[in-house]
Amino acid sequence: MGIISWIILGLLAGAIAKILLPGRDPGGLIGTTLIGIAGAFIGGWISARWLDRPVTKDFYDGATWVSAIGGALVLLILYRIFFGNSRERR
């Protein structure tokens, strides 16, 4: 898979992560999209590095999608933990 495929996968993974983890995000749509892209890259890297499951072969492989969505979910949760209160009204 090329870099464009990872970006597209990240956009979709970010949307799926947002559906699985509803609520108000501090970054809005753009922040969630960027988190999805970063999550796809990080999830793919973790999958290839420590799980011995390289995800660079096929866009439609289940391991590719699970690792991208999992990475996006982890980043979204961390983002909410660290920056979740930054948009509260005072």
N, CA, C and O of each residue as an XYZ file, in Angstrom:
360
protein
N       0.832     -1.183      0.000
C       0.000      0.000      0.000
C       0.871      1.239      0.000
O       1.901      1.291      0.673
N       0.457      2.213     -0.745
C       1.191      3.459     -0.807
C       0.709      4.448      0.235
O      -0.200      4.162      1.015
N       1.322      5.594      0.235
C       0.998      6.625      1.215
C      -0.427      7.142      1.029
O      -1.103      7.451      2.011
N      -0.889      7.239     -0.210
C      -2.253      7.698     -0.468
C      -3.264      6.707      0.106
O      -4.284      7.113      0.662
N      -2.987      5.425     -0.025
C      -3.870      4.406      0.534
C      -3.950      4.522      2.051
O      -5.024      4.365      2.630
N      -2.805      4.798      2.705
C      -2.804      4.950      4.161
C      -3.585      6.184      4.584
O      -4.250      6.168      5.620
N      -3.517      7.248      3.803
C      -4.275      8.459      4.132
C      -5.766      8.203      3.984
O      -6.553      8.604      4.841
N      -6.159      7.542      2.910
C      -7.578      7.202      2.718
C      -8.047      6.269      3.824
O      -9.128      6.454      4.383
N      -7.243      5.276      4.134
C      -7.580      4.365      5.226
C      -7.689      5.124      6.543
O      -8.578      4.841      7.346
N      -6.793      6.084      6.774
C      -6.839      6.884      7.990
C      -8.091      7.732      8.082
O      -8.668      7.872      9.160
N      -8.516      8.298      6.968
C      -9.761      9.070      6.962
C     -10.950      8.193      7.333
O     -11.796      8.581      8.139
N     -11.003      7.021      6.743
C     -12.093      6.092      7.056
C     -11.986      5.557      8.481
O     -12.998      5.412      9.167
N     -10.773      5.266      8.926
C     -10.583      4.774     10.296
C     -10.971      5.834     11.309
O     -11.558      5.513     12.343
N     -10.653      7.098     11.031
C     -11.051      8.181     11.915
C     -12.562      8.322     12.007
O     -13.107      8.560     13.085
N     -13.237      8.173     10.871
C     -14.700      8.242     10.871
C     -15.306      7.071     11.648
O     -16.256      7.255     12.409
N     -14.764      5.886     11.461
C     -15.264      4.710     12.180
C     -14.985      4.844     13.671
O     -15.836      4.505     14.493
N     -13.798      5.337     14.031
C     -13.471      5.540     15.441
C     -14.416      6.561     16.064
O     -14.816      6.405     17.218
N     -14.775      7.596     15.324
C     -15.708      8.611     15.822
C     -17.094      8.014     16.026
O     -17.786      8.364     16.982
N     -17.498      7.121     15.142
C     -18.796      6.448     15.298
C     -18.774      5.536     16.517
O     -19.746      5.483     17.270
N     -17.674      4.819     16.714
C     -17.562      3.910     17.858
C     -17.400      4.646     19.180
O     -17.732      4.103     20.234
N     -16.898      5.862     19.139
C     -16.634      6.646     20.350
C     -17.287      8.020     20.183
O     -16.598      9.018     19.969
N     -18.631      8.066     20.283
C     -19.313      9.340     20.042
C     -19.057     10.332     21.176
O     -18.590      9.967     22.255
N     -19.368     11.552     20.906
C     -19.182     12.607     21.891
C     -18.498     13.791     21.265
O     -18.124     13.771     20.092
N     -18.341     14.814     22.059
C     -17.734     16.039     21.561
C     -16.221     15.957     21.686
O     -15.685     15.738     22.773
N     -15.547     16.134     20.570
C     -14.091     16.106     20.550
C     -13.550     17.524     20.606
O     -14.148     18.439     20.038
N     -12.440     17.715     21.276
C     -11.863     19.050     21.348
C     -11.425     19.600     19.995
O     -11.421     20.817     19.807
N     -11.063     18.751     19.063
C     -10.551     19.212     17.779
C     -11.581     19.307     16.682
O     -11.280     19.834     15.611
N     -12.773     18.823     16.903
C     -13.802     18.854     15.874
C     -13.516     17.885     14.741
O     -12.791     16.906     14.917
N     -14.081     18.161     13.592
C     -13.965     17.277     12.437
C     -12.528     17.190     11.922
O     -12.047     16.102     11.605
N     -11.855     18.313     11.840
C     -10.486     18.309     11.321
C      -9.559     17.558     12.268
O      -8.728     16.765     11.824
N      -9.697     17.800     13.556
C      -8.864     17.099     14.539
C      -9.091     15.605     14.511
O      -8.139     14.828     14.582
N     -10.354     15.195     14.408
C     -10.673     13.772     14.360
C     -10.122     13.136     13.088
O      -9.651     11.999     13.118
N     -10.178     13.858     11.978
C      -9.627     13.347     10.721
C      -8.119     13.153     10.821
O      -7.593     12.122     10.405
N      -7.430     14.139     11.370
C      -5.979     14.020     11.523
C      -5.608     12.907     12.496
O      -4.616     12.207     12.296
N      -6.399     12.747     13.539
C      -6.172     11.654     14.482
C      -6.375     10.309     13.790
O      -5.633      9.363     14.055
N      -7.360     10.211     12.918
C      -7.585      8.981     12.167
C      -6.416      8.634     11.264
O      -6.011      7.475     11.185
N      -5.878      9.624     10.588
C      -4.729      9.380      9.716
C      -3.519      8.949     10.537
O      -2.839      7.982     10.193
N      -3.253      9.673     11.627
C      -2.124      9.303     12.499
C      -2.345      7.929     13.114
O      -1.400      7.150     13.243
N      -3.584      7.623     13.495
C      -3.902      6.314     14.067
C      -3.676      5.182     13.087
O      -3.230      4.101     13.471
N      -3.980      5.427     11.823
C      -3.735      4.399     10.805
C      -2.248      4.110     10.679
O      -1.839      2.951     10.609
N      -1.448      5.156     10.649
C      -0.005      4.951     10.555
C       0.551      4.270     11.802
O       1.344      3.334     11.698
N       0.143      4.732     12.965
C       0.652      4.146     14.215
C       0.158      2.713     14.388
O       0.932      1.836     14.772
N      -1.112      2.468     14.111
C      -1.646      1.106     14.211
C      -0.955      0.150     13.246
O      -0.665     -0.993     13.601
N      -0.694      0.613     12.032
C       0.023     -0.224     11.064
C       1.448     -0.500     11.495
O       1.951     -1.611     11.329
N       2.095      0.508     12.047
C       3.464      0.332     12.516
C       3.522     -0.650     13.686
O       4.388     -1.525     13.714
N       2.617     -0.515     14.643
C       2.577     -1.430     15.790
C       2.285     -2.851     15.324
O       2.902     -3.805     15.797
N       1.348     -2.987     14.399
C       0.997     -4.311     13.888
C       2.183     -4.977     13.203
O       2.418     -6.170     13.391
N       2.921     -4.223     12.421
C       4.065     -4.798     11.713
C       5.247     -5.023     12.643
O       5.980     -6.000     12.488
N       5.437     -4.141     13.594
C       6.619     -4.195     14.454
C       6.506     -5.254     15.553
O       7.402     -6.083     15.715
N       5.409     -5.224     16.302
C       5.317     -6.096     17.472
C       4.365     -7.282     17.319
O       4.507     -8.282     18.024
N       3.421     -7.183     16.428
C       2.482     -8.295     16.258
C       2.868     -9.209     15.113
O       2.176    -10.190     14.840
N       3.975     -8.897     14.438
C       4.481     -9.688     13.316
C       3.407     -9.899     12.254
O       3.278    -10.980     11.680
N       2.655     -8.860     12.015
C       1.586     -8.907     11.013
C       1.710     -7.683     10.108
O       1.023     -6.686     10.331
N       2.570     -7.739      9.093
C       2.721     -6.562      8.221
C       1.425     -6.257      7.484
O       0.751     -7.161      6.990
N       1.092     -5.002      7.418
C      -0.178     -4.605      6.820
C       0.016     -3.856      5.507
O      -0.892     -3.163      5.047
N       1.169     -3.987      4.914
C       1.463     -3.234      3.699
C       1.074     -3.955      2.416
O       1.329     -3.442      1.327
N       0.475     -5.110      2.516
C       0.220     -5.905      1.319
C      -1.109     -5.594      0.646
O      -1.154     -5.468     -0.578
N      -2.186     -5.466      1.405
C      -3.506     -5.371      0.808
C      -4.362     -4.362      1.552
O      -4.422     -4.373      2.781
N      -5.022     -3.492      0.805
C      -5.891     -2.477      1.395
C      -7.107     -3.098      2.060
O      -7.612     -2.547      3.039
N      -7.582     -4.205      1.570
C      -8.801     -4.824      2.076
C      -8.545     -5.920      3.106
O      -9.467     -6.663      3.444
N      -7.341     -6.039      3.604
C      -7.021     -7.035      4.623
C      -7.630     -6.621      5.958
O      -7.562     -5.454      6.343
N      -8.221     -7.575      6.658
C      -8.858     -7.297      7.944
C      -7.890     -6.769      8.982
O      -8.243     -5.891      9.769
N      -6.671     -7.293      8.995
C      -5.666     -6.837      9.965
C      -5.316     -5.371      9.728
O      -5.062     -4.632     10.680
N      -5.302     -4.955      8.487
C      -5.018     -3.562      8.167
C      -6.080     -2.644      8.768
O      -5.762     -1.628      9.386
N      -7.336     -3.016      8.578
C      -8.441     -2.196      9.078
C      -8.507     -2.204     10.596
O      -8.725     -1.160     11.212
N      -8.323     -3.357     11.201
C      -8.379     -3.448     12.663
C      -7.263     -2.615     13.292
O      -7.488     -1.901     14.269
N      -6.065     -2.712     12.729
C      -4.956     -1.945     13.298
C      -5.153     -0.443     13.096
O      -4.828      0.339     13.989
N      -5.668     -0.032     11.967
C      -5.900      1.396     11.718
C      -6.995      1.945     12.620
O      -6.838      3.019     13.203
N      -8.092      1.227     12.740
C      -9.190      1.676     13.600
C      -8.766      1.652     15.064
O      -9.090      2.565     15.823
N      -8.046      0.614     15.456
C      -7.547      0.538     16.836
C      -6.605      1.682     17.157
O      -6.695      2.280     18.229
N      -5.704      1.991     16.241
C      -4.794      3.115     16.442
C      -5.535      4.434     16.542
O      -5.197      5.279     17.372
N      -6.549      4.617     15.698
C      -7.339      5.842     15.748
C      -8.125      5.947     17.051
O      -8.228      7.030     17.627
N      -8.680      4.829     17.520
C      -9.407      4.837     18.793
C      -8.496      5.194     19.959
O      -8.860      5.998     20.816
N      -7.318      4.598     19.986
C      -6.369      4.886     21.075
C      -5.977      6.362     21.063
O      -5.961      7.011     22.109
N      -5.663      6.890     19.881
C      -5.291      8.303     19.800
C      -6.453      9.222     20.154
O      -6.253     10.257     20.790
N      -7.665      8.854     19.747
C      -8.835      9.660     20.072
C      -9.094      9.674     21.574
O      -9.426     10.716     22.138
N      -8.947      8.539     22.213
C      -9.119      8.467     23.666
C      -8.053      9.297     24.369
O      -8.365     10.060     25.283
N      -6.801      9.154     23.951
C      -5.724      9.943     24.551
C      -5.934     11.435     24.330
O      -5.680     12.242     25.224
N      -6.391     11.796     23.152
C      -6.653     13.200     22.851
C      -7.743     13.757     23.757
O      -7.633     14.883     24.242
N      -8.788     12.979     23.985
C      -9.865     13.415     24.876
C      -9.389     13.518     26.318
O      -9.807     14.419     27.047
N      -8.523     12.609     26.734
C      -8.014     12.654     28.107
C      -7.176     13.911     28.324
O      -7.349     14.609     29.322
N      -6.272     14.199     27.393
C      -5.358     15.318     27.574
C      -5.949     16.678     27.220
O      -5.604     17.680     27.845
N      -6.838     16.727     26.225
C      -7.353     17.999     25.759
C      -8.867     18.100     25.828
O      -9.446     19.017     25.247
N      -9.513     17.188     26.517
C     -10.970     17.136     26.557
C     -11.619     18.332     27.208
O     -12.729     18.703     26.826
N     -10.975     18.945     28.171
C     -11.567     20.073     28.880
C     -11.236     21.412     28.259
O     -11.656     22.446     28.781
N     -10.500     21.429     27.168
C     -10.053     22.692     26.601
C     -11.175     23.458     25.916
O     -11.026     24.658     25.686
N     -12.296     22.815     25.580
C     -13.396     23.500     24.905
C     -14.586     23.726     25.817
O     -15.667     24.069     25.336
N     -14.423     23.547     27.093
C     -15.529     23.794     28.017
C     -15.832     25.281     28.073
O     -14.942     26.123     27.961
N     -17.098     25.577     28.247
C     -17.511     26.976     28.393
C     -17.299     27.417     29.818
O     -17.545     26.673     30.768
N     -16.845     28.622     29.946
C     -16.575     29.144     31.291
C     -17.624     30.113     31.695
O     -17.569     30.659     32.797
